[in-house]
Amino acid sequence: MKRRTLIHSAVALALPLALGTAALPAWAQDKWPAKNITYLVPFPAGGTTDILARLIAQKLGTTLGTTLVIENKGGAGGSIGSEQGSRAPADGYTLVGGTVSSHAINVSLYPKLGYDPVKSFTPIVLIGSNPVILVVGEKSPYKTLQDVLAAAKAKPRTISSASAGSGTSQHMALEMLGFKSGTQFIHVPYKGSGPAISDVMSGQVDMMFDTSVVAAQHITSGKLRALAVSSSKRLEAFPNVPTVAESGVPGFEVTSWQGLFVPAGTPKPIVDKLHEEVMKILQTAEFQERLKGLGMQGSTMTPAHVTEFQKNEVEKWAQVIKVAGIKLD
C-alpha cells in the first residue's frame, strides 16, 4: 500500500511536469493581462504614431482592466524602437506602433536592419492611412508648390526639407518629388515629427512633408501653410489645398499608414483578443470622427490581410528605392 501511494504520488508530480509546456500557455492566457502593457512608439512624442497610440491606449487599458504605458523610442526612421519591440517577449505585454517606414520602407534602406518587418511581428490592426502634406512656415516666401520648384531649379540643393527620419514617408515623399520634378533638395532628418515640424514653424527648415495627423492643427492655427497633398485626390479636411499632381508633378502619389503589432510568436488567443478590442475602439463614432479630422481613412483589415498588405508595401517601396538609388548606412 505504501509502495502504491509512492508511485501514485510520483505520477501526480510527473504529470504537471510533462504537461507543463502545453498547460502553461493556457494558464498564462487566462490570466492575461496580469500587469501593465507597454505600448512601444518608435518615434518621439508629438508625432502621428504617438498621437494615435495615446488615443488607443487609454480606451484599451480600460477595456482590458490594466494600464498601457507609452514608451517612446525614436531614431533611424522608427528602426531603433521597432528592433527593441521585435526582441521583446512574445507574451502580450508589448505592443508596437508600426508605420510605412518602420514596417515597409526601412528594410530596403538599411542593409543591417536588426529585424524583419514582416517575420518579426504579428499584426493586430491597420489603424488607418493618410497622405502627407507639404507645409512651410507662416512667414515662408513660398505660397505654392510651383514657387518651391522654381526656387529649387534656380538654385539646386538650397531648399531644406525636414522629416521624422531617414526612410520615413516624409523622406520618401521628398525623394519622389525630387525624382519626378527633376529638382534637388537638402534632406534634414530628425528623430520624429515633433521636433522636425517645430523647426519648420520657426523657419529653421524651409519645408516638410508631414502627415495630416501632425500638421492639421498647425495649419488650422495658421502656424503652417499647406502647399499640396500627396494623395491622388484632395483631402476632405483641406479642400482648398491642391494635390502635388495638380500642382505640376503628374503621377505623384504617396500614402502613409499606421498599424499596431506584437512580437512574432505572441499566442493567438491574445492576438485575437487585441484585434477584437482595438477594432471596437477604431470603429466607434468618436474615433472615426477623430480620424476624419486628421485626414486619415480607417481600415477593417484582419491580421492576415494586414500581413499581405504589408508584404505588398515592402515590395512597392523596394522598387522605388532602387530606382531612386537611395542608400543609408
N, C-alpha and C positions, 0 to 999 in steps of 0.2 A: 504493500500500500504506500509505503514511504517512497519506494522507488518510482511508482506510478505518479505520485504527486510531484516529484522532482522533474520527471520527464514532461509532465503536463505544464509545469512552470517554465521549463526551458522552451517548449514550443510557443507558449504565450509570449515569452520575451522575444523569441526569434521572429514571430510574425510581423510585429511593427517594424523590425529592422529590415525584413525582406520586402515589406510593402512600403517602406518609408519613402522611396523615390516617387512612387505613384500617389501615395496618400498626402504627402506634404503640400504639393501644389494646390490640391483641392481645399485643404485646410487654410492655406495662405490666401486663396482667392475668397473663401468665405469670410475671412477676417478683413479683407481689403476694403477700404483703406483704414489702416490702424494707426497711421501717423500722417504728418504733413506731406504734401506732394510738392515737389519742385517743378515750377514751370520755367524752363530754361529759355531765355530770349537771347539769341546770338548777336544782338546789336545793343547799343546803349539805350538808355531811357529816352523817350520822346519820339522814336521812330514808329513806323507803321506796325511792325511786329510787336513792339512793346505796347502800343495803344490797344491793339486787338487782344493781346494777352491779358491785360488788366480788365478789359470788358468781359472776357470769358471767365477769368479766374474767380472773380467774386461770386458769380452765379453758380459756377461748377462746384466751388467749395461748399456752398450752402446745400446744394443737391446731394453731394457725397458725404456731407457731415464732417468735413475736415477743412483744413486751411491750405490754400495753394499759395506758395511763396514764389514770387517772381525773382529770378536771378538773371541779371544782365551780364553777358559775357561777350563783348564786341571784339571785332578785329577780323581782317582778311575777308571782307565781304560775307561775314557770317560763318566762316570756316572754323575759327577757333572754338566758338561756343558749340557749333554743331559736332565737332570732333569730341568735345567733352561729353556731349549728350549721347553720342554713339557708344561711348565707353562706360556709361552708367549701367548699373544692374538692371536687367530686364524684369523688373518686379512691379511695375505700375506706379512707381514713386518718382519717376522723372518724365516730364512732358517736354517736348522740344518744338519751339516755333520754327517752322521751316518756310523758306521763300524760294522764288525762282532762282535767286543767286546761290544760296546755300545748298539747295537740293536739286539743281539742274545745271546751272552755268559753271560753277566753280570747278567741277570735275574735269572740264576741258581747259581750264585756265591754269590750275595749279598742278604741276606734274607730281608733287609729293603730298597730295591731299591725304589726310590721315583717316579718311572714311569713304565709304561708297554711298552716294546719296540715295540709292535705291536699296541695296542689300543690307546696309547698316541700320535701317529703320523700318518700322511698320507704320503706315499712315493711319491716322484716326479720322480726319476730315480735311477737305479742302475748304477753307473758310470763305474764300472769295477771290476775285481777280479784279484788277483795275489798271487803267493806263497810267502812264506817268505824264506829268505836266511840266513844260518848260517854263520856268519862272525866273524873274530878275527882281532886284530890289526896287522899292518905290522911287528911288532917286536915279535909277538907271536911265541912260540916254536911249536905250533900245525900247521901242514901242511895239515892234512886230518881229516875227522870226526873220523876215526879209532884211530888217535892219541888222540883225545879228550876222546873217550870212554875208551880207555886203561888207560888213566890217572885217569879218574873218577872211574873206577872199582878198581884201585890200592889204591886210597885214596878217598873214597866216601865223598861227600859234601865238597870238597875243591875247585872245579872249579865253578866260579861265572858266571852268565848269566844275562845280563840286559834285561829289557823290557820297553815298553811305559806305563806300569802299570799293576797291577794285573787284570787278566781276559782278557787281550788283546790277539790277535792272537800270538804275540811273546811269551807271557807267556804260552799259551796253547800248542804251538809247543814244548816248553821246557818240559812241563809236559808229553806230549805224547812221547817225545824222551826218557825221563827217564823211563816211564812205559814200552815201547816196548823194550828198550835195557837193562832193569834191572839195571840202574845206578841212582845215585842221585847227584843233583847239588844244588847250592845255588842260589835262585832266588833273583834278585835285582831290584825291581820295581822303575820306575821313573814316572814323570808326563807327559811324552811324549817321542817320539823317538829322538828328537833333543838332549836333554841333555844326554840321555842314550847312543846313539851311539858315542857321543863325549868322554865319559868315556871309551868306548871300544877302540876307536882310541888312546887314551892316555895311555892305558894299566891299568887303574884303575879297570876295569872289564875284565874278561877273554874273554868273547864272547857274542854273541847276535843273536837271530833270528830277522830279520827285513825285511820289505817289500823291494822289488827291487826299489820302488819309492824313498826311502830314501837312501838305501845302494849303488845303482848303481854308482852314481857319485864318491863315496869314493872308490869303488872297482876299477873303471876306473883310478882314480888318484893314486892308489897304497897304500892309507892310510889304507885300509881294505883288508883282504884276504878272499875270498869266499871259504867255505869248502863244502857246499852242499845246494841244494834247496829242498823245502818241497813238490813240485809237483810230480806227477807221471811220468812226462817227463821233460827232460832238457829244460831250457829256451833258446829261440832263441837268446836272447841278450847275454847269457853267455853259449855257447855250450860246453865249456870245464869244466864246474862245474857239477859234478855228482849229482844225486838225493840222498836223505837220504836213500831211499830204496836200491839204487845201492851201497851205502856205508856200507851195512851190517845190515840195520834195515828194513827188509821186511814189506810191508803193511803200511808203514808210508806215510801219505799224509795230509797236512794242507793247506787250502786256505784262504786267507784274502780277504775281499771285502769292497768296499766303496760305499755309497749311499747318496742321498740328500733327506731330509724330511722336512715337515712343521708340525706345531702342528695340532692334530686331530681337525676337525671341520672347517678347512680353506675352504672357498667357492669353490665349484667345478670348476667354471669358472677360478678362479685364479690358482688352481692346474693344470688344463688342459693347461692354457697359459704357466705356468712354465715348464711343461713337454715338451710342443712343442718347446719352445725356447732353453731349455737346451739340448734336443736331437739334435737340429740343430748344436749346438756347439760341442757336443760329436762326431757327425758324419762327421765333417769337416776333410779333409785330414791332416790338421795341427795337430789337436787334436789326431787323430788316430795314427799318426806317433809319437807323444809325448808319448802316452800310450804304444806303442810298444817299444819305447826306455826305458821306465820304467819297462818293463816286465809285463805289465798289458794287460788283454783282455777285450775289451769293451763289453757293453751289450745293447740290444734293447728292454728290457722288458717294458711292460706297467706298470703303477702304480699298477694295480690289480695283475699282475704277480709277481711284486716285493713283494707284501704282502704275497702271497703264498710261494714264495721262502724264505722269512724271517721267516715264521712260521715253515717251514721245518728245517731251520738252528737252530732255538731255540730248537726244539726237538732233533736234532742231538747232539748239544753241551751239552744239559742237560744229555744225556746218557753218554757222555764222562766224564763229570764232576762227575757224580755219580759213575762210575766205578773207576775213579782215586781217589775218596774220597777227592776232593778239596773243602774247605770251607773258606770263607772270612767273616770278620766282617763288 
